[in-house]
Amino acid sequence: MNEELKTAFKKLSAVARWLFIGIWGPSIFSYRSSKFRHLLSEYYVSGGTENENSPSEIGRMIKAYKAEEYIGWDDLCLLEIAIIKQLKKSNLVLKEQHLRVQFRSITDTDRYLAYEQAVAELGDNNPGDDVLREQAIYLTHQLYWTYAVATKGHKIRSRASLLVTYVFVAILAHLLAISGPGANNPDPANPYSAYFLVFSVICFGAFGAYISFQRRMAVLRIQSEMYMAFLQLRSSYFDGLAALFSGALFALLFVVLWESETLKLLFNAQILDSVLPKVTKDPERECTHTITGFFACLQMDSLQDFSKLLVMSFFAGFAEKLVPDAIDRFVGKAKTKA
């Protein structure tokens, strides 16, 4: 019975992992597993003989891999060092050069120059096998330490991105709730106007951010070290999710800037009058000073004005720097006057 439960759990985990890959892309765990397979084949090609039954660290790693257990950067580092210890002179030279190029591509300039200087101080243009092997082992340790640090940084960044996204979702949900049906809407003749206005602005801001993100991804060219390129692509998943909500919030903020007439302090008033929609002002109706009342009072003069609002919401989400640049210009003018 325990074996059946264990088998069922493994199948469920495999399904969950594929669902996760479909949503968030390949995981770091799957990357390390594929890296381990590659290194293991290289280990056997170089003359390695140990397997999962061997009473050694390599045997333990192979057994853990076959059981789909955790494979860490330390394990990969030990396996690569085992490969280096078995290489002959010609292959060892290639390996050291390859590791050196990898190290140079991911480390800072001072750190790499320090390594080059240390190698130069050896004063040996044709180092022996032992020296080459020690250099390759040192570079391997440095590489995998950098991978471990980069992995930790990526996890912190992705968790922060998800946390901010959850906050965005909560803010937008609250804004829609207080503007939706049943809320304290100052326009009883049209109780859904605030809700649909907010919803339309949010959607077109998110549409603009989505298209902008897709255009950036289409021209993305990554030529960095393999694992760093993998982390950059994985980060794009979280960036894309956050972009949708930031585009929606930029669109809402644009509406506030427009209605407050702050934009006229920053841009040409005549151009703004022709581009921005006009709002009906009803002197007999007193709008409440609430977010619900604010959006309920934004009554468009015509379908054309409503279309202008949607277009500008789209641009606020698409041009990610439009709203932030407007705020920076406003702050800059305030500092100048101060």
Phi and psi restraints in degrees (value plus and minus 20) as a CYANA .aco file:
   2 ASN   PHI     -82.8   -42.8
   2 ASN   PSI     -59.5   -19.5
   3 GLU   PHI     -85.3   -45.3
   3 GLU   PSI     -58.0   -18.0
   4 GLU   PHI     -85.5   -45.5
   4 GLU   PSI     -62.1   -22.1
   5 LEU   PHI     -84.1   -44.1
   5 LEU   PSI     -60.8   -20.8
   6 LYS   PHI     -84.0   -44.0
   6 LYS   PSI     -61.3   -21.3
   7 THR   PHI     -85.2   -45.2
   7 THR   PSI     -63.0   -23.0
   8 ALA   PHI     -84.2   -44.2
   8 ALA   PSI     -59.5   -19.5
   9 PHE   PHI     -84.8   -44.8
   9 PHE   PSI     -60.1   -20.1
  10 LYS   PHI     -83.0   -43.0
  10 LYS   PSI     -61.4   -21.4
  11 LYS   PHI     -85.0   -45.0
  11 LYS   PSI     -61.9   -21.9
  12 LEU   PHI     -84.0   -44.0
  12 LEU   PSI     -60.0   -20.0
  13 SER   PHI     -84.2   -44.2
  13 SER   PSI     -58.9   -18.9
  14 ALA   PHI     -84.5   -44.5
  14 ALA   PSI     -61.9   -21.9
  15 VAL   PHI     -84.3   -44.3
  15 VAL   PSI     -64.5   -24.5
  16 ALA   PHI     -82.2   -42.2
  16 ALA   PSI     -57.7   -17.7
  17 ARG   PHI     -86.5   -46.5
  17 ARG   PSI     -60.3   -20.3
  18 TRP   PHI     -87.8   -47.8
  18 TRP   PSI     -56.8   -16.8
  19 LEU   PHI     -84.1   -44.1
  19 LEU   PSI     -60.5   -20.5
  20 PHE   PHI     -83.6   -43.6
  20 PHE   PSI     -62.5   -22.5
  21 ILE   PHI     -82.4   -42.4
  21 ILE   PSI     -58.0   -18.0
  22 GLY   PHI     -85.2   -45.2
  22 GLY   PSI     -52.5   -12.5
  23 ILE   PHI    -108.9   -68.9
  23 ILE   PSI     -68.2   -28.2
  24 TRP   PHI    -128.3   -88.3
  24 TRP   PSI     -19.8    20.2
  25 GLY   PHI      64.4   104.4
  25 GLY   PSI     156.1   196.1
  26 PRO   PHI     -76.0   -36.0
  26 PRO   PSI     119.2   159.2
  27 SER   PHI    -105.6   -65.6
  27 SER   PSI     146.4   186.4
  28 ILE   PHI     -84.4   -44.4
  28 ILE   PSI     -54.3   -14.3
  29 PHE   PHI     -80.4   -40.4
  29 PHE   PSI     -65.1   -25.1
  30 SER   PHI     -87.8   -47.8
  30 SER   PSI     -53.7   -13.7
  31 TYR   PHI     -84.1   -44.1
  31 TYR   PSI     -66.3   -26.3
  32 ARG   PHI     -84.9   -44.9
  32 ARG   PSI     -55.5   -15.5
  33 SER   PHI     -84.7   -44.7
  33 SER   PSI     -63.7   -23.7
  34 SER   PHI     -87.8   -47.8
  34 SER   PSI     -55.9   -15.9
  35 LYS   PHI     -84.0   -44.0
  35 LYS   PSI     -60.0   -20.0
  36 PHE   PHI     -84.3   -44.3
  36 PHE   PSI     -61.6   -21.6
  37 ARG   PHI     -80.3   -40.3
  37 ARG   PSI     -63.4   -23.4
  38 HIS   PHI     -83.3   -43.3
  38 HIS   PSI     -66.3   -26.3
  39 LEU   PHI     -86.2   -46.2
  39 LEU   PSI     -55.0   -15.0
  40 LEU   PHI     -85.7   -45.7
  40 LEU   PSI     -61.4   -21.4
  41 SER   PHI     -85.4   -45.4
  41 SER   PSI     -58.1   -18.1
  42 GLU   PHI     -86.3   -46.3
  42 GLU   PSI     -54.9   -14.9
  43 TYR   PHI     -83.3   -43.3
  43 TYR   PSI     -64.6   -24.6
  44 TYR   PHI     -90.2   -50.2
  44 TYR   PSI     -55.9   -15.9
  45 VAL   PHI     -83.8   -43.8
  45 VAL   PSI     -56.0   -16.0
  46 SER   PHI     -99.1   -59.1
  46 SER   PSI     -21.4    18.6
  47 GLY   PHI      94.1   134.1
  47 GLY   PSI     -14.8    25.2
  48 GLY   PHI     -88.1   -48.1
  48 GLY   PSI     127.2   167.2
  49 THR   PHI    -146.3  -106.3
  49 THR   PSI     -28.8    11.2
  50 GLU   PHI     -94.2   -54.2
  50 GLU   PSI     129.2   169.2
  51 ASN   PHI    -154.2  -114.2
  51 ASN   PSI    -188.7  -148.7
  52 GLU   PHI     -86.3   -46.3
  52 GLU   PSI     -35.0     5.0
  53 ASN   PHI    -111.2   -71.2
  53 ASN   PSI     -25.4    14.6
  54 SER   PHI     -95.6   -55.6
  54 SER   PSI     116.2   156.2
  55 PRO   PHI    -101.1   -61.1
  55 PRO   PSI      42.6    82.6
  56 SER   PHI    -165.3  -125.3
  56 SER   PSI     155.7   195.7
  57 GLU   PHI     -83.5   -43.5
  57 GLU   PSI     -59.4   -19.4
  58 ILE   PHI     -86.3   -46.3
  58 ILE   PSI     -60.4   -20.4
  59 GLY   PHI     -81.5   -41.5
  59 GLY   PSI     -62.3   -22.3
  60 ARG   PHI     -81.4   -41.4
  60 ARG   PSI     -62.2   -22.2
  61 MET   PHI     -84.7   -44.7
  61 MET   PSI     -63.7   -23.7
  62 ILE   PHI     -83.4   -43.4
  62 ILE   PSI     -61.1   -21.1
  63 LYS   PHI     -85.0   -45.0
  63 LYS   PSI     -61.2   -21.2
  64 ALA   PHI     -85.8   -45.8
  64 ALA   PSI     -58.4   -18.4
  65 TYR   PHI     -85.5   -45.5
  65 TYR   PSI     -62.8   -22.8
  66 LYS   PHI     -87.8   -47.8
  66 LYS   PSI     -46.5    -6.5
  67 ALA   PHI    -107.7   -67.7
  67 ALA   PSI     -13.8    26.2
  68 GLU   PHI      38.6    78.6
  68 GLU   PSI      18.3    58.3
  69 GLU   PHI    -114.7   -74.7
  69 GLU   PSI     159.1   199.1
  70 TYR   PHI     -86.1   -46.1
  70 TYR   PSI     111.0   151.0
  71 ILE   PHI    -138.8   -98.8
  71 ILE   PSI      96.8   136.8
  72 GLY   PHI    -119.6   -79.6
  72 GLY   PSI     154.4   194.4
  73 TRP   PHI     -84.3   -44.3
  73 TRP   PSI     -52.6   -12.6
  74 ASP   PHI     -81.7   -41.7
  74 ASP   PSI     -60.2   -20.2
  75 ASP   PHI     -83.5   -43.5
  75 ASP   PSI     -64.8   -24.8
  76 LEU   PHI     -84.1   -44.1
  76 LEU   PSI     -57.9   -17.9
  77 CYS   PHI     -83.4   -43.4
  77 CYS   PSI     -64.4   -24.4
  78 LEU   PHI     -83.2   -43.2
  78 LEU   PSI     -58.5   -18.5
  79 LEU   PHI     -87.9   -47.9
  79 LEU   PSI     -60.4   -20.4
  80 GLU   PHI     -87.2   -47.2
  80 GLU   PSI     -57.5   -17.5
  81 ILE   PHI     -85.2   -45.2
  81 ILE   PSI     -57.2   -17.2
  82 ALA   PHI     -82.3   -42.3
  82 ALA   PSI     -55.9   -15.9
  83 ILE   PHI     -86.5   -46.5
  83 ILE   PSI     -65.2   -25.2
  84 ILE   PHI     -80.4   -40.4
  84 ILE   PSI     -58.7   -18.7
  85 LYS   PHI     -86.9   -46.9
  85 LYS   PSI     -37.5     2.5
  86 GLN   PHI    -121.7   -81.7
  86 GLN   PSI     -27.4    12.6
  87 LEU   PHI     -94.1   -54.1
  87 LEU   PSI     127.1   167.1
  88 LYS   PHI    -105.7   -65.7
  88 LYS   PSI     152.6   192.6
  89 LYS   PHI     -76.3   -36.3
  89 LYS   PSI     -68.1   -28.1
  90 SER   PHI     -83.0   -43.0
  90 SER   PSI     -66.5   -26.5
  91 ASN   PHI     -90.4   -50.4
  91 ASN   PSI     -49.9    -9.9
  92 LEU   PHI     -86.6   -46.6
  92 LEU   PSI     -59.4   -19.4
  93 VAL   PHI     -81.1   -41.1
  93 VAL   PSI     -66.2   -26.2
  94 LEU   PHI     -82.1   -42.1
  94 LEU   PSI     -61.5   -21.5
  95 LYS   PHI     -83.7   -43.7
  95 LYS   PSI     -64.6   -24.6
  96 GLU   PHI     -84.3   -44.3
  96 GLU   PSI     -60.9   -20.9
  97 GLN   PHI     -85.5   -45.5
  97 GLN   PSI     -60.3   -20.3
  98 HIS   PHI     -85.4   -45.4
  98 HIS   PSI     -63.9   -23.9
  99 LEU   PHI     -84.5   -44.5
  99 LEU   PSI     -56.1   -16.1
 100 ARG   PHI     -85.2   -45.2
 100 ARG   PSI     -61.9   -21.9
 101 VAL   PHI     -83.5   -43.5
 101 VAL   PSI     -62.4   -22.4
 102 GLN   PHI     -80.9   -40.9
 102 GLN   PSI     -65.6   -25.6
 103 PHE   PHI     -82.0   -42.0
 103 PHE   PSI     -62.2   -22.2
 104 ARG   PHI     -84.9   -44.9
 104 ARG   PSI     -53.3   -13.3
 105 SER   PHI     -96.3   -56.3
 105 SER   PSI     -39.4     0.6
 106 ILE   PHI    -136.4   -96.4
 106 ILE   PSI     -32.6     7.4
 107 THR   PHI    -117.9   -77.9
 107 THR   PSI     147.2   187.2
 108 ASP   PHI     -96.4   -56.4
 108 ASP   PSI     141.6   181.6
 109 THR   PHI     -81.3   -41.3
 109 THR   PSI     -64.3   -24.3
 110 ASP   PHI     -82.2   -42.2
 110 ASP   PSI     -59.4   -19.4
 111 ARG   PHI     -86.8   -46.8
 111 ARG   PSI     -60.9   -20.9
 112 TYR   PHI     -90.2   -50.2
 112 TYR   PSI     -61.0   -21.0
 113 LEU   PHI     -82.5   -42.5
 113 LEU   PSI     -54.0   -14.0
 114 ALA   PHI     -84.2   -44.2
 114 ALA   PSI     -59.1   -19.1
 115 TYR   PHI     -86.6   -46.6
 115 TYR   PSI     -64.8   -24.8
 116 GLU   PHI     -81.1   -41.1
 116 GLU   PSI     -59.2   -19.2
 117 GLN   PHI     -86.8   -46.8
 117 GLN   PSI     -59.8   -19.8
 118 ALA   PHI     -84.1   -44.1
 118 ALA   PSI     -59.2   -19.2
 119 VAL   PHI     -87.1   -47.1
 119 VAL   PSI     -60.6   -20.6
 120 ALA   PHI     -85.1   -45.1
 120 ALA   PSI     -54.5   -14.5
 121 GLU   PHI     -89.2   -49.2
 121 GLU   PSI     -36.3     3.7
 122 LEU   PHI     -86.7   -46.7
 122 LEU   PSI     -46.7    -6.7
 123 GLY   PHI      45.1    85.1
 123 GLY   PSI       7.7    47.7
 124 ASP   PHI    -142.2  -102.2
 124 ASP   PSI      87.8   127.8
 125 ASN   PHI     -95.6   -55.6
 125 ASN   PSI     -37.9     2.1
 126 ASN   PHI    -151.0  -111.0
 126 ASN   PSI      54.0    94.0
 127 PRO   PHI     -86.2   -46.2
 127 PRO   PSI     133.3   173.3
 128 GLY   PHI     -98.8   -58.8
 128 GLY   PSI     159.5   199.5
 129 ASP   PHI     -80.8   -40.8
 129 ASP   PSI     -62.6   -22.6
 130 ASP   PHI     -83.7   -43.7
 130 ASP   PSI     -62.8   -22.8
 131 VAL   PHI     -85.7   -45.7
 131 VAL   PSI     -65.6   -25.6
 132 LEU   PHI     -80.2   -40.2
 132 LEU   PSI     -60.9   -20.9
 133 ARG   PHI     -85.0   -45.0
 133 ARG   PSI     -62.6   -22.6
 134 GLU   PHI     -85.0   -45.0
 134 GLU   PSI     -58.7   -18.7
 135 GLN   PHI     -83.2   -43.2
 135 GLN   PSI     -64.4   -24.4
 136 ALA   PHI     -84.3   -44.3
 136 ALA   PSI     -59.8   -19.8
 137 ILE   PHI     -86.1   -46.1
 137 ILE   PSI     -60.9   -20.9
 138 TYR   PHI     -81.2   -41.2
 138 TYR   PSI     -65.8   -25.8
 139 LEU   PHI     -83.0   -43.0
 139 LEU   PSI     -56.6   -16.6
 140 THR   PHI     -83.3   -43.3
 140 THR   PSI     -64.9   -24.9
 141 HIS   PHI     -79.8   -39.8
 141 HIS   PSI     -63.8   -23.8
 142 GLN   PHI     -85.0   -45.0
 142 GLN   PSI     -60.5   -20.5
 143 LEU   PHI     -82.2   -42.2
 143 LEU   PSI     -69.7   -29.7
 144 TYR   PHI     -92.8   -52.8
 144 TYR   PSI     -47.1    -7.1
 145 TRP   PHI     -85.2   -45.2
 145 TRP   PSI     -62.0   -22.0
 146 THR   PHI     -84.6   -44.6
 146 THR   PSI     -59.8   -19.8
 147 TYR   PHI     -80.7   -40.7
 147 TYR   PSI     -63.2   -23.2
 148 ALA   PHI     -83.6   -43.6
 148 ALA   PSI     -62.7   -22.7
 149 VAL   PHI     -85.2   -45.2
 149 VAL   PSI     -63.1   -23.1
 150 ALA   PHI     -84.2   -44.2
 150 ALA   PSI     -57.3   -17.3
 151 THR   PHI     -83.8   -43.8
 151 THR   PSI     -63.6   -23.6
 152 LYS   PHI     -83.4   -43.4
 152 LYS   PSI     -63.8   -23.8
 153 GLY   PHI     -82.0   -42.0
 153 GLY   PSI     -59.6   -19.6
 154 HIS   PHI     -84.2   -44.2
 154 HIS   PSI     -61.1   -21.1
 155 LYS   PHI     -84.7   -44.7
 155 LYS   PSI     -62.1   -22.1
 156 ILE   PHI     -83.0   -43.0
 156 ILE   PSI     -64.3   -24.3
 157 ARG   PHI     -84.4   -44.4
 157 ARG   PSI     -63.5   -23.5
 158 SER   PHI     -87.5   -47.5
 158 SER   PSI     -57.7   -17.7
 159 ARG   PHI     -86.9   -46.9
 159 ARG   PSI     -60.0   -20.0
 160 ALA   PHI     -83.8   -43.8
 160 ALA   PSI     -60.3   -20.3
 161 SER   PHI     -83.0   -43.0
 161 SER   PSI     -62.4   -22.4
 162 LEU   PHI     -86.2   -46.2
 162 LEU   PSI     -59.8   -19.8
 163 LEU   PHI     -82.6   -42.6
 163 LEU   PSI     -65.5   -25.5
 164 VAL   PHI     -82.3   -42.3
 164 VAL   PSI     -59.0   -19.0
 165 THR   PHI     -83.0   -43.0
 165 THR   PSI     -61.7   -21.7
 166 TYR   PHI     -82.1   -42.1
 166 TYR   PSI     -59.0   -19.0
 167 VAL   PHI     -84.4   -44.4
 167 VAL   PSI     -62.8   -22.8
 168 PHE   PHI     -78.5   -38.5
 168 PHE   PSI     -65.4   -25.4
 169 VAL   PHI     -81.0   -41.0
 169 VAL   PSI     -62.7   -22.7
 170 ALA   PHI     -83.7   -43.7
 170 ALA   PSI     -61.4   -21.4
 171 ILE   PHI     -84.3   -44.3
 171 ILE   PSI     -66.3   -26.3
 172 LEU   PHI     -85.7   -45.7
 172 LEU   PSI     -60.2   -20.2
 173 ALA   PHI     -83.4   -43.4
 173 ALA   PSI     -61.3   -21.3
 174 HIS   PHI     -84.3   -44.3
 174 HIS   PSI     -61.6   -21.6
 175 LEU   PHI     -84.1   -44.1
 175 LEU   PSI     -61.1   -21.1
 176 LEU   PHI     -88.2   -48.2
 176 LEU   PSI     -55.1   -15.1
 177 ALA   PHI     -86.8   -46.8
 177 ALA   PSI     -63.1   -23.1
 178 ILE   PHI     -98.6   -58.6
 178 ILE   PSI     -31.0     9.0
 179 SER   PHI    -124.8   -84.8
 179 SER   PSI     -21.9    18.1
 180 GLY   PHI    -108.1   -68.1
 180 GLY   PSI    -196.5  -156.5
 181 PRO   PHI     -77.3   -37.3
 181 PRO   PSI     115.3   155.3
 182 GLY   PHI      72.6   112.6
 182 GLY   PSI     -31.0     9.0
 183 ALA   PHI     -96.4   -56.4
 183 ALA   PSI     150.0   190.0
 184 ASN   PHI     -97.5   -57.5
 184 ASN   PSI      59.2    99.2
 185 ASN   PHI    -110.9   -70.9
 185 ASN   PSI     108.3   148.3
 186 PRO   PHI     -94.0   -54.0
 186 PRO   PSI     -22.6    17.4
 187 ASP   PHI    -136.9   -96.9
 187 ASP   PSI      66.7   106.7
 188 PRO   PHI     -86.4   -46.4
 188 PRO   PSI     -42.2    -2.2
 189 ALA   PHI     -93.7   -53.7
 189 ALA   PSI     -42.8    -2.8
 190 ASN   PHI    -158.9  -118.9
 190 ASN   PSI      52.9    92.9
 191 PRO   PHI     -88.4   -48.4
 191 PRO   PSI     -34.5     5.5
 192 TYR   PHI    -122.0   -82.0
 192 TYR   PSI     -18.2    21.8
 193 SER   PHI     -83.4   -43.4
 193 SER   PSI     -63.7   -23.7
 194 ALA   PHI     -84.8   -44.8
 194 ALA   PSI     -63.2   -23.2
 195 TYR   PHI     -80.5   -40.5
 195 TYR   PSI     -69.4   -29.4
 196 PHE   PHI     -90.0   -50.0
 196 PHE   PSI     -51.0   -11.0
 197 LEU   PHI     -86.7   -46.7
 197 LEU   PSI     -67.5   -27.5
 198 VAL   PHI     -82.3   -42.3
 198 VAL   PSI     -65.1   -25.1
 199 PHE   PHI     -82.4   -42.4
 199 PHE   PSI     -60.8   -20.8
 200 SER   PHI     -86.0   -46.0
 200 SER   PSI     -63.1   -23.1
 201 VAL   PHI     -83.5   -43.5
 201 VAL   PSI     -64.2   -24.2
 202 ILE   PHI     -81.0   -41.0
 202 ILE   PSI     -67.3   -27.3
 203 CYS   PHI     -82.6   -42.6
 203 CYS   PSI     -65.9   -25.9
 204 PHE   PHI     -92.1   -52.1
 204 PHE   PSI     -50.0   -10.0
 205 GLY   PHI     -85.3   -45.3
 205 GLY   PSI     -62.0   -22.0
 206 ALA   PHI     -87.6   -47.6
 206 ALA   PSI     -57.5   -17.5
 207 PHE   PHI     -80.1   -40.1
 207 PHE   PSI     -64.6   -24.6
 208 GLY   PHI     -82.3   -42.3
 208 GLY   PSI     -63.0   -23.0
 209 ALA   PHI     -85.5   -45.5
 209 ALA   PSI     -57.2   -17.2
 210 TYR   PHI     -83.7   -43.7
 210 TYR   PSI     -67.3   -27.3
 211 ILE   PHI     -86.6   -46.6
 211 ILE   PSI     -58.7   -18.7
 212 SER   PHI     -82.3   -42.3
 212 SER   PSI     -62.6   -22.6
 213 PHE   PHI     -84.8   -44.8
 213 PHE   PSI     -62.0   -22.0
 214 GLN   PHI     -84.2   -44.2
 214 GLN   PSI     -57.1   -17.1
 215 ARG   PHI     -86.5   -46.5
 215 ARG   PSI     -59.2   -19.2
 216 ARG   PHI     -85.8   -45.8
 216 ARG   PSI     -60.6   -20.6
 217 MET   PHI     -87.0   -47.0
 217 MET   PSI     -53.0   -13.0
 218 ALA   PHI     -86.1   -46.1
 218 ALA   PSI     -50.9   -10.9
 219 VAL   PHI    -123.4   -83.4
 219 VAL   PSI     -11.7    28.3
 220 LEU   PHI     -87.8   -47.8
 220 LEU   PSI     108.7   148.7
 221 ARG   PHI    -146.5  -106.5
 221 ARG   PSI      97.1   137.1
 222 ILE   PHI    -133.3   -93.3
 222 ILE   PSI     100.6   140.6
 223 GLN   PHI    -146.9  -106.9
 223 GLN   PSI       1.0    41.0
 224 SER   PHI    -105.6   -65.6
 224 SER   PSI    -198.0  -158.0
 225 GLU   PHI     -77.2   -37.2
 225 GLU   PSI     130.0   170.0
 226 MET   PHI     -75.6   -35.6
 226 MET   PSI     -70.8   -30.8
 227 TYR   PHI     -89.9   -49.9
 227 TYR   PSI     -56.4   -16.4
 228 MET   PHI     -85.4   -45.4
 228 MET   PSI     -56.5   -16.5
 229 ALA   PHI     -84.4   -44.4
 229 ALA   PSI     -59.0   -19.0
 230 PHE   PHI     -82.3   -42.3
 230 PHE   PSI     -64.3   -24.3
 231 LEU   PHI     -84.4   -44.4
 231 LEU   PSI     -57.4   -17.4
 232 GLN   PHI     -84.1   -44.1
 232 GLN   PSI     -61.3   -21.3
 233 LEU   PHI     -88.4   -48.4
 233 LEU   PSI     -59.4   -19.4
 234 ARG   PHI     -83.8   -43.8
 234 ARG   PSI     -58.9   -18.9
 235 SER   PHI     -83.6   -43.6
 235 SER   PSI     -47.8    -7.8
 236 SER   PHI     -83.9   -43.9
 236 SER   PSI     -49.3    -9.3
 237 TYR   PHI     -81.9   -41.9
 237 TYR   PSI     -67.4   -27.4
 238 PHE   PHI     -90.5   -50.5
 238 PHE   PSI     -56.4   -16.4
 239 ASP   PHI     -82.8   -42.8
 239 ASP   PSI     -58.3   -18.3
 240 GLY   PHI     -85.6   -45.6
 240 GLY   PSI     -59.6   -19.6
 241 LEU   PHI     -86.2   -46.2
 241 LEU   PSI     -65.4   -25.4
 242 ALA   PHI     -85.9   -45.9
 242 ALA   PSI     -50.8   -10.8
 243 ALA   PHI     -83.6   -43.6
 243 ALA   PSI     -56.4   -16.4
 244 LEU   PHI     -80.8   -40.8
 244 LEU   PSI     -65.5   -25.5
 245 PHE   PHI     -97.0   -57.0
 245 PHE   PSI     -54.7   -14.7
 246 SER   PHI     -86.7   -46.7
 246 SER   PSI     -56.6   -16.6
 247 GLY   PHI     -83.0   -43.0
 247 GLY   PSI     -60.7   -20.7
 248 ALA   PHI     -84.2   -44.2
 248 ALA   PSI     -62.6   -22.6
 249 LEU   PHI     -90.0   -50.0
 249 LEU   PSI     -56.5   -16.5
 250 PHE   PHI     -81.2   -41.2
 250 PHE   PSI     -59.8   -19.8
 251 ALA   PHI     -84.3   -44.3
 251 ALA   PSI     -63.0   -23.0
 252 LEU   PHI     -84.8   -44.8
 252 LEU   PSI     -61.1   -21.1
 253 LEU   PHI     -85.1   -45.1
 253 LEU   PSI     -55.7   -15.7
 254 PHE   PHI     -81.0   -41.0
 254 PHE   PSI     -61.0   -21.0
 255 VAL   PHI     -81.4   -41.4
 255 VAL   PSI     -61.0   -21.0
 256 VAL   PHI     -85.7   -45.7
 256 VAL   PSI     -64.0   -24.0
 257 LEU   PHI     -82.4   -42.4
 257 LEU   PSI     -59.1   -19.1
 258 TRP   PHI     -86.9   -46.9
 258 TRP   PSI     -68.2   -28.2
 259 GLU   PHI     -88.3   -48.3
 259 GLU   PSI     -49.5    -9.5
 260 SER   PHI     -98.6   -58.6
 260 SER   PSI     -26.5    13.5
 261 GLU   PHI      43.8    83.8
 261 GLU   PSI       0.3    40.3
 262 THR   PHI     -87.3   -47.3
 262 THR   PSI     -51.3   -11.3
 263 LEU   PHI     -82.3   -42.3
 263 LEU   PSI     -49.9    -9.9
 264 LYS   PHI     -88.7   -48.7
 264 LYS   PSI     -38.7     1.3
 265 LEU   PHI    -100.1   -60.1
 265 LEU   PSI     -35.7     4.3
 266 LEU   PHI    -130.5   -90.5
 266 LEU   PSI     -49.0    -9.0
 267 PHE   PHI    -145.9  -105.9
 267 PHE   PSI     149.1   189.1
 268 ASN   PHI     -82.1   -42.1
 268 ASN   PSI     104.1   144.1
 269 ALA   PHI     -84.9   -44.9
 269 ALA   PSI     -57.9   -17.9
 270 GLN   PHI     -85.0   -45.0
 270 GLN   PSI     -61.4   -21.4
 271 ILE   PHI     -85.6   -45.6
 271 ILE   PSI     -61.9   -21.9
 272 LEU   PHI     -83.3   -43.3
 272 LEU   PSI     -59.4   -19.4
 273 ASP   PHI     -83.3   -43.3
 273 ASP   PSI     -51.7   -11.7
 274 SER   PHI    -103.3   -63.3
 274 SER   PSI     -45.1    -5.1
 275 VAL   PHI    -114.1   -74.1
 275 VAL   PSI     -62.1   -22.1
 276 LEU   PHI    -102.0   -62.0
 276 LEU   PSI     131.3   171.3
 277 PRO   PHI     -92.6   -52.6
 277 PRO   PSI     140.6   180.6
 278 LYS   PHI    -121.9   -81.9
 278 LYS   PSI     127.9   167.9
 279 VAL   PHI    -134.3   -94.3
 279 VAL   PSI     116.8   156.8
 280 THR   PHI     -93.5   -53.5
 280 THR   PSI     108.7   148.7
 281 LYS   PHI    -127.7   -87.7
 281 LYS   PSI      93.9   133.9
 282 ASP   PHI    -120.4   -80.4
 282 ASP   PSI      85.7   125.7
 283 PRO   PHI     -86.4   -46.4
 283 PRO   PSI     -40.4    -0.4
 284 GLU   PHI    -103.4   -63.4
 284 GLU   PSI     -33.9     6.1
 285 ARG   PHI    -126.6   -86.6
 285 ARG   PSI     107.2   147.2
 286 GLU   PHI    -119.1   -79.1
 286 GLU   PSI      94.0   134.0
 287 CYS   PHI     -99.6   -59.6
 287 CYS   PSI     116.8   156.8
 288 THR   PHI     -94.1   -54.1
 288 THR   PSI     128.7   168.7
 289 HIS   PHI    -106.1   -66.1
 289 HIS   PSI      45.5    85.5
 290 THR   PHI    -154.6  -114.6
 290 THR   PSI     146.3   186.3
 291 ILE   PHI     -83.8   -43.8
 291 ILE   PSI     -58.4   -18.4
 292 THR   PHI     -82.7   -42.7
 292 THR   PSI     -66.5   -26.5
 293 GLY   PHI     -84.2   -44.2
 293 GLY   PSI     -55.8   -15.8
 294 PHE   PHI     -79.8   -39.8
 294 PHE   PSI     -69.1   -29.1
 295 PHE   PHI     -94.9   -54.9
 295 PHE   PSI     -50.2   -10.2
 296 ALA   PHI     -88.5   -48.5
 296 ALA   PSI     -47.3    -7.3
 297 CYS   PHI    -103.7   -63.7
 297 CYS   PSI     -27.0    13.0
 298 LEU   PHI    -103.7   -63.7
 298 LEU   PSI      52.4    92.4
 299 GLN   PHI    -109.1   -69.1
 299 GLN   PSI     104.1   144.1
 300 MET   PHI     -97.5   -57.5
 300 MET   PSI     124.4   164.4
 301 ASP   PHI     -88.4   -48.4
 301 ASP   PSI     -54.9   -14.9
 302 SER   PHI    -176.0  -136.0
 302 SER   PSI     154.4   194.4
 303 LEU   PHI     -84.0   -44.0
 303 LEU   PSI     -52.7   -12.7
 304 GLN   PHI     -83.5   -43.5
 304 GLN   PSI     -61.7   -21.7
 305 ASP   PHI     -86.6   -46.6
 305 ASP   PSI     -58.2   -18.2
 306 PHE   PHI     -84.4   -44.4
 306 PHE   PSI     -58.1   -18.1
 307 SER   PHI     -84.0   -44.0
 307 SER   PSI     -59.2   -19.2
 308 LYS   PHI     -81.3   -41.3
 308 LYS   PSI     -60.3   -20.3
 309 LEU   PHI     -82.9   -42.9
 309 LEU   PSI     -61.9   -21.9
 310 LEU   PHI     -86.1   -46.1
 310 LEU   PSI     -59.9   -19.9
 311 VAL   PHI     -82.7   -42.7
 311 VAL   PSI     -65.4   -25.4
 312 MET   PHI     -88.4   -48.4
 312 MET   PSI     -52.4   -12.4
 313 SER   PHI     -84.2   -44.2
 313 SER   PSI     -61.4   -21.4
 314 PHE   PHI     -82.0   -42.0
 314 PHE   PSI     -65.6   -25.6
 315 PHE   PHI     -84.1   -44.1
 315 PHE   PSI     -56.6   -16.6
 316 ALA   PHI     -83.3   -43.3
 316 ALA   PSI     -55.5   -15.5
 317 GLY   PHI    -101.2   -61.2
 317 GLY   PSI     -55.1   -15.1
 318 PHE   PHI     -93.3   -53.3
 318 PHE   PSI     -70.4   -30.4
 319 ALA   PHI    -106.9   -66.9
 319 ALA   PSI      72.4   112.4
 320 GLU   PHI     -81.2   -41.2
 320 GLU   PSI     -42.7    -2.7
 321 LYS   PHI    -115.6   -75.6
 321 LYS   PSI     -22.1    17.9
 322 LEU   PHI     -81.9   -41.9
 322 LEU   PSI     -76.9   -36.9
 323 VAL   PHI     -90.0   -50.0
 323 VAL   PSI     -66.5   -26.5
 324 PRO   PHI     -78.8   -38.8
 324 PRO   PSI     -58.4   -18.4
 325 ASP   PHI     -86.0   -46.0
 325 ASP   PSI     -57.7   -17.7
 326 ALA   PHI     -82.8   -42.8
 326 ALA   PSI     -61.3   -21.3
 327 ILE   PHI     -86.6   -46.6
 327 ILE   PSI     -61.3   -21.3
 328 ASP   PHI     -82.1   -42.1
 328 ASP   PSI     -60.5   -20.5
 329 ARG   PHI     -85.7   -45.7
 329 ARG   PSI     -59.1   -19.1
 330 PHE   PHI     -85.4   -45.4
 330 PHE   PSI     -63.5   -23.5
 331 VAL   PHI     -84.7   -44.7
 331 VAL   PSI     -59.2   -19.2
 332 GLY   PHI     -82.4   -42.4
 332 GLY   PSI     -61.2   -21.2
 333 LYS   PHI     -85.7   -45.7
 333 LYS   PSI     -59.0   -19.0
 334 ALA   PHI     -84.1   -44.1
 334 ALA   PSI     -59.8   -19.8
 335 LYS   PHI     -87.5   -47.5
 335 LYS   PSI     -57.0   -17.0
 336 THR   PHI     -83.8   -43.8
 336 THR   PSI     -63.7   -23.7
 337 LYS   PHI     -89.5   -49.5
 337 LYS   PSI     -52.0   -12.0
